[in-house]
């Protein structure tokens, strides 16, 4: 599974907010903005600060997506021994 922040970028577009403005109102670093842009991990503190600034919930700015290259096993369950 992978984290996608596409919802964040769409919400920012709706609010006519730039990444620079988001950085200013949240106090997060440009490195954190870059991590978000690349879909990399950031701390929950950063995500909460973004939600506070945008008056939204976590599910409004991120989602978990499945990797397309998942391997499928034939009829076996990882819980089976």
C-alpha positions as CSV (number, residue, x, y, z in Angstrom):
1,X,0.0,0.0,0.0
2,X,1.1,3.5,-0.7
3,X,0.0,6.9,0.6
4,X,-1.5,9.4,-1.9
5,X,-1.8,13.1,-1.1
6,X,-3.8,13.8,-4.3
7,X,-6.8,14.8,-2.2
8,X,-4.7,17.5,-0.5
9,X,-3.6,19.0,-3.8
10,X,-7.3,19.0,-5.0
11,X,-8.5,20.6,-1.8
12,X,-5.8,23.3,-2.1
13,X,-6.9,24.0,-5.6
14,X,-10.5,24.4,-4.5
15,X,-9.3,26.8,-1.8
16,X,-7.0,28.6,-4.2
17,X,-4.1,27.9,-1.9
18,X,-0.5,27.5,-3.1
19,X,2.1,25.3,-1.5
20,X,4.0,28.4,-0.3
21,X,0.8,29.6,1.4
22,X,0.3,26.2,3.0
23,X,3.8,26.3,4.2
24,X,3.3,29.7,5.7
25,X,0.0,29.0,7.5
26,X,1.2,25.6,8.9
27,X,4.8,26.4,9.6
28,X,6.0,23.2,7.9
29,X,9.2,23.1,6.1
30,X,9.8,23.1,2.3
31,X,11.3,19.6,2.8
32,X,8.0,18.4,4.2
33,X,6.1,19.9,1.3
34,X,8.5,18.1,-1.1
35,X,7.9,14.8,0.7
36,X,4.1,15.3,0.4
37,X,4.6,16.2,-3.3
38,X,6.5,12.9,-3.8
39,X,4.0,10.8,-1.8
40,X,6.6,10.1,0.9
41,X,6.0,9.6,4.6
42,X,5.6,12.6,6.9
43,X,4.8,12.8,10.6
44,X,1.3,12.8,11.9
45,X,2.0,16.2,13.5
46,X,2.5,17.7,10.0
47,X,-0.7,16.1,8.8
48,X,-2.6,17.4,11.8
49,X,-1.3,20.9,11.2
50,X,-2.4,20.8,7.6
51,X,-5.9,19.6,8.7
52,X,-6.1,22.4,11.2
53,X,-5.1,25.0,8.6
54,X,-7.5,23.7,6.0
55,X,-10.3,22.9,8.5
56,X,-10.6,19.3,7.4
57,X,-10.0,15.7,8.5
58,X,-7.2,13.3,7.6
59,X,-9.3,11.4,5.1
60,X,-9.8,14.7,3.2
61,X,-6.1,15.1,2.4
62,X,-4.8,11.6,2.0
63,X,-5.7,8.0,1.1
64,X,-4.1,4.6,0.9
65,X,-3.8,3.1,-2.5
66,X,-2.8,-0.3,-3.6
67,X,0.4,-0.9,-5.6
68,X,-0.4,-2.1,-9.1
69,X,2.4,-4.7,-8.9
70,X,1.0,-6.7,-6.1
71,X,1.8,-10.4,-6.4
72,X,-1.1,-12.8,-6.2
73,X,-0.8,-16.2,-4.7
74,X,-2.9,-19.0,-6.0
75,X,-5.5,-19.8,-3.4
76,X,-3.2,-19.3,-0.4
77,X,-3.6,-17.0,2.5
78,X,-0.7,-15.4,4.3
79,X,-2.3,-16.5,7.5
80,X,-2.2,-20.2,6.4
81,X,0.7,-22.2,7.7
